[in-house]
Amino acid sequence: AMRAALVGYSSSEEEEDGDHRSGGGAQYPPEASGGRPRLPVPAELPGDPGPEELVSDDSSRHGGRVRSFPHERGNWATHVYLPCRAREEFVELLELLVSHARTHVSSLAAMEEFHLSLSQCVVLRYHWIEPFVRCLKERLAAFHRFFCVADQVKVYTNENKTRTFIGLEISAGHFQLLELVSEVDRVLEEFDLPTFYKDPSFHISLAWCVGDLSDKLEGQCLQELQELVDGFEDSALLLRILWEEVRCKSGNKHFSFPLR
């Protein structure tokens, strides 16, 4: 059978958020297995396009968010995820949740795009992007489409507690997600990059704010948000999501891997 062609398309550069963790303690990626032979590093070619020329790190440009690693020329922030298309009703539910949550934390901003992370945000050298994407494509080629249910409201903070998120956690489809992550992890290991968290809380982020405001959002606020989700018209149907492709974003490059 012919494999679906890899679709590469470009978009404007955006700030990567890294991944965030549920509740208090951050989870750290497991250690890379020791003694693994490293892949030979190709020599940098003269005239290689200079990736992400912007080296200034003006946090006012991206809502006060702080990079989790220093920006260097030739380093591309890379993230593997499942994109989630927001239907009209999903956006209605989002607006309802965010406007309610703002009565507890006024600085909350709604996400404009939705995804479920399959990797942390890792740093890839420019000349590794193509082999990395090729490896991902091979590993994901046999993977079938599947459904998840994302209906549990949870509060997350990122690892260094500079941002807080409200997300919908997965209550069904966890096993397939773990299988998908194990494929992505094997690619990351080949390139000596950190793998995903050991016991991930798979979720779709809905809104975020600067700082650790989890104490204001947990408890009563969280309970009220869950009641809004549970009572929303056709919420069971609305929050049952079919995953049809995996995406990888590296700097301003996007790659799509359709599931079978």
HELIX and SHEET records of a PDB file:
HELIX    1   1 SER A   59  HIS A   62  5                                   4    
HELIX    2   2 GLU A   88  ALA A  101  1                                  14    
HELIX    3   3 TYR A  126  TRP A  128  5                                   3    
HELIX    4   4 ILE A  129  LEU A  140  1                                  12    
HELIX    5   5 HIS A  174  GLU A  190  1                                  17    
HELIX    6   6 SER A  214  LEU A  217  1                                   4    
HELIX    7   7 GLN A  220  GLY A  231  1                                  12    
HELIX    8   8 SER A  235  LEU A  238  1                                   4    
SHEET    1   A 5 VAL A   7  SER A  10  0                                        
SHEET    2   A 5 LYS A 253  PRO A 258 -1                                        
SHEET    3   A 5 GLU A 245  SER A 250 -1                                        
SHEET    4   A 5 ASN A  75  CYS A  84 -1                                        
SHEET    5   A 5 PHE A 114  SER A 117 -1                                        
SHEET    1   B 5 VAL A   7  SER A  10  0                                        
SHEET    2   B 5 LYS A 253  PRO A 258 -1                                        
SHEET    3   B 5 GLU A 245  SER A 250 -1                                        
SHEET    4   B 5 ASN A  75  CYS A  84 -1                                        
SHEET    5   B 5 VAL A 122  ARG A 125 -1                                        
SHEET    1   C 5 HIS A  20  SER A  22  0                                        
SHEET    2   C 5 PHE A 146  ASN A 158 -1                                        
SHEET    3   C 5 ARG A 163  ALA A 172 -1                                        
SHEET    4   C 5 HIS A 203  VAL A 210 -1                                        
SHEET    5   C 5 ALA A 109  ALA A 110 -1                                        
SHEET    1   D 3 HIS A  20  SER A  22  0                                        
SHEET    2   D 3 PHE A 146  ASN A 158 -1                                        
SHEET    3   D 3 ARG A 240  TRP A 243 -1                                        
END                                                                             
